């Protein structure tokens, strides 16, 4: 049922996804009350979500363009400028910067495992996709995520966010607390084994089935993606065992820095 292998998104696809999501967020936000609450982001409104994305776009653009982590960047519209127009300007600038070099071109990032423009194309494609989903949910619309993008997003959240202790500076190093639990995650024809630490530390993640999983979690890639990022629920997945510790670990790992 969940075994069809999803093709890994190529870099042009990720860049095209970012461009489409920038446009989609702009269209959705234009029809929304800026004070409308965003359920997936407690305390946020539509206006606050646009400020987050606009500020993040400016920060990443500065990071990419100067190859230095910006300590200061524009986080909200200057006086008299509307948040939607400010967001669009920032996001379009981000897209132009990420399109200016091939994905393999060296670039500063927060991941020791990937110091390329491709890292930021992937990260921003998922960032903007998730927040487009947030707007759809706030407006009562059913979210849709491309299955190939979703399975790549599952890989990203497990191998980058959960398994790597480093975080976007100046955020702190993140640790999770575990009891050595082993999870097998399946979607889109791929499978990952996640082993929690015994005590405080970082989980280990490898691609492939687990020898003795305590919990198996399987489902369609979009539902798995949204559940891992706290935008869906485990009831849409096939779960054997207790999936809650994995979801808590992901929430902990993604709760600091830019996401």
Backbone as numpy.savetxt, mean C-alpha at the origin, in Angstrom:
# Nx Ny Nz CAx CAy CAz Cx Cy Cz
-10.06 -23.22 -6.94 -10.87 -22.02 -6.94 -10.02 -20.76 -6.94
-8.90 -20.81 -6.21 -8.03 -19.63 -6.12 -6.69 -19.89 -6.81
-6.63 -20.87 -7.71 -5.35 -21.32 -8.21 -4.84 -20.66 -9.47
-5.65 -19.89 -10.20 -5.17 -19.31 -11.45 -4.04 -18.33 -11.18
-2.93 -18.50 -11.89 -1.76 -17.66 -11.66 -1.97 -16.30 -12.32
-1.85 -15.24 -11.52 -1.96 -13.88 -12.04 -0.62 -13.41 -12.56
-0.62 -12.81 -13.74 0.61 -12.26 -14.31 1.10 -11.10 -13.47
2.39 -11.08 -13.17 2.96 -9.99 -12.38 2.89 -8.69 -13.18
2.41 -7.61 -12.58 2.33 -6.35 -13.31 3.71 -5.86 -13.73
3.82 -5.40 -14.98 5.08 -4.81 -15.39 5.11 -3.34 -15.00
6.27 -2.74 -15.17 6.42 -1.36 -14.71 5.55 -0.36 -15.48
5.39 -0.49 -16.82 4.45 0.41 -17.48 3.04 0.30 -16.92
2.64 -0.92 -16.55 1.32 -1.11 -15.96 1.20 -0.35 -14.63
2.24 -0.43 -13.82 2.22 0.27 -12.54 2.15 1.78 -12.73
2.90 2.28 -13.69 2.87 3.72 -13.96 1.51 4.13 -14.51
0.94 3.32 -15.40 -0.40 3.60 -15.92 -1.44 3.54 -14.81
-1.25 2.60 -13.87 -2.16 2.50 -12.73 -2.11 3.77 -11.90
-0.92 4.27 -11.63 -0.79 5.50 -10.85 -1.51 6.65 -11.54
-1.32 6.79 -12.84 -1.97 7.87 -13.57 -3.49 7.73 -13.49
-4.00 6.50 -13.67 -5.44 6.27 -13.61 -6.00 6.56 -12.22
-5.25 6.17 -11.18 -5.74 6.38 -9.82 -5.74 7.86 -9.46
-4.74 8.61 -9.93 -4.73 10.06 -9.69 -6.00 10.67 -10.28
-6.32 10.28 -11.51 -7.53 10.80 -12.15 -8.78 10.35 -11.40
-8.83 9.06 -11.03 -10.01 8.54 -10.34 -10.25 9.20 -9.00
-9.18 9.43 -8.25 -9.32 10.11 -6.95 -9.85 11.52 -7.16
-9.34 12.21 -8.18 -9.81 13.55 -8.46 -11.29 13.58 -8.79
-11.75 12.64 -9.60 -13.17 12.58 -9.97 -14.04 12.28 -8.75
-13.63 11.30 -7.95 -14.42 10.94 -6.77 -14.46 12.09 -5.76
-13.31 12.72 -5.52 -13.25 13.79 -4.53 -14.05 15.00 -4.98
-14.13 15.24 -6.29 -14.87 16.40 -6.80 -16.36 16.28 -6.49
-16.85 15.05 -6.34 -18.27 14.84 -6.06 -18.56 14.62 -4.58
-17.53 14.69 -3.74 -17.68 14.39 -2.32 -17.60 15.65 -1.47
-18.30 15.63 -0.35 -18.17 16.68 0.66 -16.78 16.56 1.30
-15.99 17.63 1.31 -14.65 17.54 1.91 -14.68 17.12 3.37
-15.82 17.32 4.04 -15.93 16.93 5.45 -16.48 15.53 5.65
-16.73 14.81 4.55 -17.21 13.44 4.66 -16.15 12.57 5.31
-16.56 11.77 6.29 -15.60 10.93 6.99 -15.21 9.72 6.13
-13.96 9.28 6.31 -13.41 8.15 5.56 -13.30 6.97 6.53
-14.18 5.97 6.43 -14.22 4.90 7.44 -12.91 4.14 7.61
-12.17 3.93 6.53 -10.94 3.13 6.63 -9.81 3.87 7.33
-9.93 5.18 7.46 -8.88 6.00 8.08 -9.51 6.80 9.22
-9.61 6.23 10.41 -10.29 6.91 11.52 -9.76 8.31 11.75
-10.67 9.26 11.87 -10.30 10.65 12.10 -10.09 11.45 10.84
-10.08 10.79 9.71 -9.87 11.47 8.44 -11.19 11.83 7.77
-11.15 12.94 7.04 -12.21 13.32 6.13 -11.67 13.21 4.70
-12.53 13.44 3.73 -12.07 13.46 2.34 -11.00 14.53 2.16
-11.20 15.69 2.77 -10.21 16.75 2.67 -8.87 16.34 3.27
-8.91 15.65 4.42 -7.67 15.20 5.05 -6.97 14.15 4.20
-7.74 13.28 3.56 -7.14 12.27 2.68 -6.41 12.94 1.52
-7.03 13.97 0.94 -6.38 14.69 -0.16 -5.11 15.40 0.32
-5.15 15.94 1.53 -3.95 16.58 2.08 -2.84 15.54 2.28
-3.21 14.36 2.78 -2.21 13.30 2.96 -1.56 12.94 1.63
-2.38 12.72 0.61 -1.84 12.31 -0.68 -1.06 13.43 -1.35
-1.55 14.65 -1.24 -0.83 15.78 -1.82 0.52 15.99 -1.15
0.53 15.92 0.17 1.78 16.07 0.91 2.75 14.94 0.62
2.22 13.71 0.56 3.06 12.56 0.25 3.64 12.68 -1.16
2.81 13.10 -2.11 3.29 13.26 -3.48 4.44 14.26 -3.54
4.31 15.35 -2.81 5.38 16.35 -2.80 6.64 15.81 -2.13
6.47 15.05 -1.07 7.63 14.50 -0.38 8.38 13.51 -1.27
7.64 12.58 -1.88 8.29 11.58 -2.73 8.90 12.24 -3.97
8.22 13.22 -4.55 8.78 13.93 -5.69 10.11 14.58 -5.32
10.16 15.22 -4.16 11.41 15.83 -3.71 12.49 14.80 -3.47
12.11 13.66 -2.91 13.05 12.57 -2.64 13.64 12.04 -3.94
12.77 11.82 -4.94 13.21 11.29 -6.23 14.05 12.31 -6.99
13.60 13.56 -6.99 14.28 14.58 -7.80 15.64 14.97 -7.24
15.75 15.00 -5.90 17.01 15.44 -5.30 17.86 14.29 -4.78
17.28 13.06 -4.71 17.96 11.89 -4.15 18.34 12.11 -2.69
17.57 12.94 -2.03 17.76 13.21 -0.61 16.40 13.24 0.08
16.30 12.59 1.22 15.03 12.59 1.96 14.68 14.00 2.40
13.55 14.55 1.94 13.19 15.91 2.37 12.80 15.93 3.86
13.38 16.85 4.59 13.00 17.02 5.99 11.79 17.93 6.12
11.59 18.78 5.13 10.42 19.66 5.11 9.79 19.57 3.73
8.48 19.58 3.70 7.77 19.57 2.42 6.37 20.16 2.66
5.73 20.55 1.59 4.41 21.18 1.68 3.38 20.12 2.03
2.74 20.25 3.18 1.81 19.23 3.67 0.35 19.61 3.49
0.07 20.85 3.17 -1.31 21.30 2.99 -1.32 22.48 2.04
-2.48 22.79 1.47 -2.52 23.90 0.50 -2.18 25.23 1.16
-1.47 26.08 0.45 -1.25 27.43 0.97 -2.57 28.18 1.04
-2.62 29.22 1.83 -3.85 29.97 2.03 -4.51 30.38 0.73
-5.81 30.13 0.63 -6.55 30.54 -0.54 -6.60 29.51 -1.65
-5.81 28.44 -1.58 -5.81 27.43 -2.62 -6.66 26.24 -2.19
-7.54 25.78 -3.07 -8.39 24.65 -2.76 -7.61 23.35 -2.69
-8.04 22.44 -1.81 -7.29 21.21 -1.57 -7.30 20.30 -2.80
-8.39 20.26 -3.55 -8.46 19.36 -4.69 -7.49 19.78 -5.80
-7.48 21.05 -6.13 -6.54 21.53 -7.14 -5.10 21.36 -6.70
-4.85 21.61 -5.41 -3.50 21.43 -4.85 -3.07 19.97 -4.94
-3.98 19.05 -4.61 -3.70 17.62 -4.72 -3.37 17.25 -6.16
-4.19 17.68 -7.10 -3.97 17.32 -8.50 -2.61 17.80 -9.00
-2.24 19.01 -8.64 -0.94 19.55 -9.05 0.20 18.71 -8.48
0.10 18.36 -7.20 1.15 17.56 -6.55 1.23 16.16 -7.16
0.09 15.53 -7.38 0.07 14.17 -7.91 0.58 14.14 -9.35
0.22 15.12 -10.15 0.72 15.17 -11.52 2.23 15.36 -11.54
2.75 16.15 -10.61 4.20 16.32 -10.52 4.89 15.03 -10.14
4.28 14.27 -9.24 4.83 12.97 -8.86 4.88 12.04 -10.06
3.78 12.00 -10.81 3.74 11.13 -11.98 4.85 11.50 -12.97
5.02 12.77 -13.23 6.06 13.19 -14.18 7.45 12.78 -13.70
7.71 12.92 -12.42 9.02 12.54 -11.89 9.27 11.04 -12.03
8.26 10.24 -11.71 8.44 8.78 -11.77 8.49 8.27 -13.22
7.93 9.05 -14.15 7.99 8.66 -15.55 9.26 9.14 -16.24
10.09 9.91 -15.55 11.24 10.55 -16.18 12.44 9.63 -16.31
12.43 8.49 -15.63 13.55 7.56 -15.68 13.02 6.13 -15.81
13.82 5.22 -16.37 13.40 3.82 -16.44 13.30 3.22 -15.04
12.51 2.18 -14.87 12.30 1.62 -13.53 13.57 1.09 -12.87
14.54 0.67 -13.67 15.78 0.13 -13.09 16.77 1.22 -12.70
16.46 2.48 -12.99 17.39 3.57 -12.71 17.58 3.71 -11.20
18.82 3.87 -10.71 19.05 3.97 -9.26 18.29 5.14 -8.64
17.78 4.90 -7.45 16.99 5.93 -6.76 16.97 5.64 -5.27
17.04 6.68 -4.46 16.93 6.52 -3.02 15.51 6.10 -2.63
15.41 5.14 -1.72 14.12 4.67 -1.21 14.30 4.33 0.26
13.21 3.88 0.91 13.36 3.44 2.29 13.58 1.94 2.41
13.65 1.23 1.28 13.84 -0.22 1.31 15.26 -0.58 0.90
16.04 -1.21 1.78 17.39 -1.63 1.39 17.39 -2.63 0.23
16.28 -3.33 0.05 16.21 -4.35 -0.99 15.91 -3.80 -2.37
15.48 -2.55 -2.47 15.12 -2.00 -3.78 15.41 -0.50 -3.79
16.50 -0.13 -4.45 16.91 1.26 -4.57 16.77 1.69 -6.03
15.55 1.68 -6.54 15.31 2.02 -7.94 14.04 2.86 -8.07
13.89 3.48 -9.25 12.65 4.17 -9.56 11.46 3.22 -9.52
11.72 1.93 -9.86 10.66 0.95 -9.85 10.01 0.78 -8.48
10.81 0.93 -7.42 10.24 0.85 -6.07 9.14 1.88 -5.90
9.43 3.13 -6.29 8.45 4.20 -6.08 7.25 4.07 -7.01
7.47 3.56 -8.22 6.32 3.33 -9.10 5.36 2.33 -8.45
5.94 1.26 -7.93 5.12 0.23 -7.28 4.44 0.77 -6.02
5.23 1.41 -5.17 4.69 1.90 -3.90 3.58 2.93 -4.11
3.78 3.86 -5.04 2.78 4.89 -5.27 1.55 4.35 -5.99
1.73 3.36 -6.87 0.56 2.74 -7.50 -0.35 2.12 -6.44
0.24 1.45 -5.46 -0.57 0.84 -4.40 -1.11 1.90 -3.43
-0.31 2.89 -3.12 -0.77 3.95 -2.22 -2.02 4.63 -2.76
-1.97 5.01 -4.01 -3.10 5.72 -4.60 -4.28 4.79 -4.83
-4.03 3.53 -5.16 -5.13 2.57 -5.30 -5.88 2.40 -4.00
-5.15 2.22 -2.90 -5.80 2.02 -1.60 -6.63 3.24 -1.20
-6.12 4.43 -1.46 -6.88 5.60 -1.05 -8.04 5.91 -2.01
-7.95 5.46 -3.25 -9.13 5.52 -4.12 -10.22 4.59 -3.57
-9.82 3.40 -3.11 -10.76 2.49 -2.46 -11.39 3.17 -1.24
-10.58 3.88 -0.46 -11.11 4.57 0.71 -12.21 5.57 0.33
-11.99 6.31 -0.74 -13.00 7.26 -1.19 -14.25 6.54 -1.66
-14.09 5.45 -2.39 -15.26 4.71 -2.84 -16.07 4.18 -1.66
-15.38 3.65 -0.67 -16.09 3.14 0.51 -16.78 4.27 1.26
-16.13 5.43 1.35 -16.74 6.58 2.02 -18.01 7.03 1.29
-18.03 6.89 -0.02 -19.17 7.30 -0.83 -20.20 6.18 -1.00
-19.95 5.03 -0.38 -20.89 3.91 -0.48 -20.81 3.17 -1.79
-19.67 3.26 -2.48 -19.48 2.59 -3.76 -18.67 1.32 -3.58
-18.97 0.26 -4.34 -18.18 -0.97 -4.22 -16.81 -0.80 -4.85
-15.74 -1.04 -4.11 -14.39 -0.87 -4.68 -14.03 -2.01 -5.62
-13.22 -1.70 -6.60 -12.73 -2.71 -7.53 -11.22 -2.55 -7.66
-10.50 -3.68 -7.61 -9.04 -3.67 -7.75 -8.67 -4.71 -8.80
-7.81 -4.33 -9.74 -7.33 -5.25 -10.76 -6.68 -6.46 -10.09
-7.04 -7.69 -10.47 -6.48 -8.87 -9.80 -4.96 -8.96 -9.87
-4.37 -8.60 -11.01 -2.91 -8.68 -11.12 -2.25 -7.65 -10.22
-2.82 -6.46 -10.15 -2.29 -5.45 -9.23 -2.44 -5.93 -7.79
-3.57 -6.55 -7.49 -3.83 -6.98 -6.12 -2.84 -8.03 -5.65
-2.53 -9.02 -6.51 -1.59 -10.06 -6.06 -0.20 -9.47 -5.88
0.16 -8.49 -6.71 1.43 -7.79 -6.50 1.40 -7.02 -5.19
0.23 -6.45 -4.86 0.10 -5.72 -3.60 0.19 -6.62 -2.39
-0.32 -7.84 -2.50 -0.16 -8.81 -1.40 1.32 -9.10 -1.19
2.04 -9.32 -2.30 3.48 -9.56 -2.19 4.18 -8.36 -1.56
3.80 -7.15 -1.97 4.45 -5.95 -1.43 4.24 -5.82 0.07
3.01 -6.00 0.51 2.75 -5.79 1.93 3.41 -6.86 2.78
3.53 -8.08 2.26 4.18 -9.14 3.03 5.70 -9.03 3.00
6.28 -8.83 1.82 7.74 -8.87 1.70 8.41 -7.54 1.99
7.71 -6.43 1.79 8.31 -5.12 2.05 7.90 -4.60 3.43
6.62 -4.48 3.66 6.17 -3.86 4.91 6.32 -4.79 6.12
5.90 -6.04 5.97 5.88 -6.94 7.12 7.27 -7.50 7.44
8.03 -7.87 6.42 9.30 -8.56 6.67 10.49 -7.63 6.87
10.40 -6.38 6.38 11.53 -5.46 6.51 11.35 -4.56 7.73
12.36 -4.51 8.61 12.23 -3.68 9.81 12.37 -2.19 9.54
12.97 -1.82 8.40 13.17 -0.40 8.11 11.86 0.25 7.71
11.77 1.53 8.00 10.56 2.27 7.71 10.91 3.62 7.12
9.94 4.26 6.44 10.21 5.59 5.89 10.69 6.53 6.98
11.93 7.01 6.85 12.46 7.95 7.83 11.59 9.21 7.86
11.43 9.82 9.01 12.09 9.52 10.28 11.29 8.59 11.18
10.45 7.74 10.59 9.66 6.81 11.38 10.53 5.80 12.11
10.05 5.24 13.21 10.85 4.30 13.99 10.89 2.92 13.34
11.88 2.14 13.72 11.89 0.73 13.34 10.72 0.04 14.01
10.01 -0.78 13.24 8.80 -1.42 13.74 9.07 -2.88 14.07
8.63 -3.29 15.23 8.70 -4.69 15.63 7.29 -5.17 15.92
7.07 -6.46 15.74 5.80 -7.06 16.12 6.07 -8.13 17.17
5.05 -8.53 17.87 5.17 -9.57 18.90 4.43 -10.81 18.41
5.11 -11.94 18.42 4.50 -13.17 17.97 4.83 -14.34 18.87
4.25 -15.48 18.52 4.51 -16.72 19.26 4.98 -17.82 18.31
5.66 -17.42 17.25 6.16 -18.39 16.29 5.10 -18.96 15.37
3.96 -18.27 15.25 2.88 -18.77 14.40 3.33 -18.83 12.94
2.80 -19.81 12.22 3.11 -19.97 10.80 1.82 -19.84 10.00
1.84 -18.93 9.02 0.68 -18.68 8.17 1.03 -19.01 6.72
0.09 -19.63 6.04 0.22 -19.84 4.60 -0.83 -18.98 3.91
-0.38 -18.10 3.03 -1.26 -17.16 2.35 -1.28 -17.52 0.87
-2.49 -17.73 0.32 -2.62 -18.12 -1.08 -3.60 -17.19 -1.81
-3.17 -16.70 -2.97 -4.07 -15.96 -3.84 -3.41 -15.81 -5.20
-4.22 -15.71 -6.24 -3.70 -15.48 -7.57 -2.70 -16.51 -8.05
-2.80 -17.73 -7.55 -1.88 -18.78 -7.96 -0.52 -18.70 -7.30
-0.35 -17.82 -6.33 0.92 -17.71 -5.60 0.68 -18.02 -4.12
1.75 -18.39 -3.45 1.65 -18.76 -2.04 2.85 -18.23 -1.28
2.61 -17.71 -0.09 3.67 -17.19 0.77 3.57 -17.87 2.13
4.72 -18.11 2.75 4.76 -18.59 4.12 5.27 -17.46 5.01
4.49 -17.12 6.02 4.85 -16.07 6.97 5.06 -16.72 8.33
6.26 -16.55 8.89 6.55 -17.10 10.21 6.77 -15.95 11.17
5.94 -15.90 12.20 6.03 -14.84 13.18 7.22 -15.07 14.11
7.75 -13.98 14.70 8.84 -14.17 15.65 8.33 -14.81 16.94
9.24 -15.41 17.67 8.91 -15.88 19.01 9.31 -14.77 19.98
8.36 -13.93 20.31 8.63 -12.73 21.08 8.58 -11.52 20.17
9.40 -10.50 20.47 9.38 -9.29 19.67 10.42 -9.37 18.56
10.04 -8.97 17.38 10.97 -9.01 16.26 10.25 -8.76 14.96
10.77 -9.35 13.88 10.17 -9.21 12.57 9.84 -10.58 12.00
8.68 -10.72 11.39 8.35 -11.98 10.74 9.31 -12.27 9.59
9.43 -13.53 9.23 10.13 -13.92 8.01 9.08 -14.32 6.98
9.34 -13.95 5.75 8.40 -14.23 4.67 9.17 -14.86 3.51
8.68 -15.97 3.00 9.27 -16.58 1.82 8.13 -17.03 0.91
8.42 -17.06 -0.38 7.40 -17.54 -1.31 7.49 -19.06 -1.39
6.33 -19.70 -1.27 6.25 -21.15 -1.29 5.35 -21.63 -0.16
4.88 -22.88 -0.24 3.97 -23.40 0.78 4.68 -23.69 2.10
3.91 -23.64 3.16 4.44 -23.95 4.49 4.42 -25.45 4.73
5.43 -25.94 5.46 5.45 -27.37 5.78 4.39 -27.71 6.82
4.28 -26.88 7.85 3.29 -27.14 8.90 2.59 -25.82 9.27
1.74 -25.33 8.41 1.08 -24.05 8.72 0.07 -24.22 9.85
0.09 -23.27 10.76 -0.94 -23.26 11.79 -2.25 -22.69 11.25
-2.12 -21.79 10.29 -3.29 -21.14 9.69 -3.08 -21.04 8.19
-4.11 -21.40 7.44 -4.11 -21.22 6.00 -5.15 -20.16 5.64
-4.75 -19.22 4.78 -5.65 -18.16 4.34 -5.61 -18.13 2.82
-6.76 -18.30 2.19 -6.81 -18.33 0.73 -7.98 -17.50 0.26
-7.85 -16.97 -0.95 -8.94 -16.18 -1.49 -8.56 -15.57 -2.82
-9.49 -14.84 -3.39 -9.19 -14.08 -4.59 -8.29 -12.91 -4.23
-7.40 -12.56 -5.15 -6.38 -11.55 -4.86 -6.95 -10.21 -4.39
-7.99 -9.65 -5.04 -8.50 -8.35 -4.56 -8.98 -8.40 -3.11
-9.68 -9.48 -2.75 -10.18 -9.58 -1.37 -9.03 -9.76 -0.38
-8.00 -10.53 -0.76 -6.84 -10.71 0.12 -6.12 -9.38 0.32
-5.92 -8.67 -0.76 -5.25 -7.37 -0.74 -5.97 -6.40 0.18
-7.28 -6.28 0.01 -8.03 -5.33 0.83 -8.07 -5.76 2.29
-8.14 -7.06 2.55 -8.13 -7.52 3.94 -6.80 -7.21 4.62
-5.69 -7.52 3.95 -4.38 -7.27 4.55 -4.20 -5.78 4.88
-4.74 -4.89 4.04 -4.62 -3.46 4.26 -5.77 -2.88 5.10
-6.60 -3.75 5.68 -7.66 -3.27 6.57 -8.83 -2.64 5.86
-9.01 -2.95 4.57 -10.15 -2.42 3.81 -11.18 -3.50 3.49
-10.96 -4.71 3.95 -11.89 -5.80 3.71 -11.99 -6.64 4.97
-12.72 -7.75 4.88 -12.86 -8.59 6.07 -12.54 -10.04 5.74
-12.17 -10.79 6.78 -11.74 -12.18 6.60 -12.89 -13.07 6.16
-14.13 -12.61 6.32 -15.27 -13.41 5.90 -15.32 -13.65 4.40
-14.58 -12.86 3.62 -14.53 -13.05 2.17 -13.42 -14.00 1.75
-12.69 -14.56 2.74 -11.58 -15.46 2.47 -11.87 -16.84 3.06
-11.13 -17.83 2.59 -11.20 -19.17 3.17 -10.10 -19.28 4.21
-10.48 -19.38 5.47 -9.52 -19.38 6.57 -9.63 -20.67 7.37
-8.49 -21.33 7.55 -8.40 -22.49 8.42 -7.42 -22.14 9.53
-7.95 -21.89 10.72 -7.12 -21.44 11.83 -7.49 -20.02 12.22
-6.54 -19.32 12.84 -6.77 -17.97 13.35 -5.94 -16.98 12.53
-6.61 -16.19 11.70 -5.92 -15.23 10.85 -5.65 -13.90 11.55
-6.27 -13.68 12.71 -6.18 -12.37 13.36 -4.75 -11.94 13.69
-3.86 -12.83 14.17 -2.49 -12.37 14.48 -1.76 -11.83 13.25
-2.00 -12.41 12.08 -1.34 -11.90 10.88 -1.87 -10.53 10.53
-3.16 -10.36 10.61 -3.75 -9.04 10.30 -3.24 -7.99 11.28
-3.12 -8.34 12.56 -2.60 -7.39 13.56 -1.15 -7.03 13.25
-0.35 -8.03 12.83 1.06 -7.77 12.53 1.20 -6.83 11.32
0.36 -7.05 10.30 0.39 -6.16 9.14 -0.02 -4.75 9.55
-1.07 -4.64 10.36 -1.51 -3.32 10.81 -0.41 -2.60 11.57
0.29 -3.34 12.42 1.40 -2.77 13.17 2.52 -2.31 12.23
2.83 -3.16 11.24 3.94 -2.86 10.34 3.66 -1.70 9.41
2.39 -1.47 9.10 2.03 -0.41 8.16 1.52 0.85 8.85
1.64 0.90 10.17 1.04 2.02 10.91 1.96 3.22 11.03
3.21 3.12 10.58 4.16 4.22 10.66 4.62 4.61 9.26
4.87 5.87 9.08 5.44 6.35 7.83 4.42 6.47 6.73
4.87 6.48 5.50 4.04 6.69 4.32 3.51 5.34 3.84
2.21 5.26 3.66 1.63 4.01 3.17 0.41 4.31 2.36
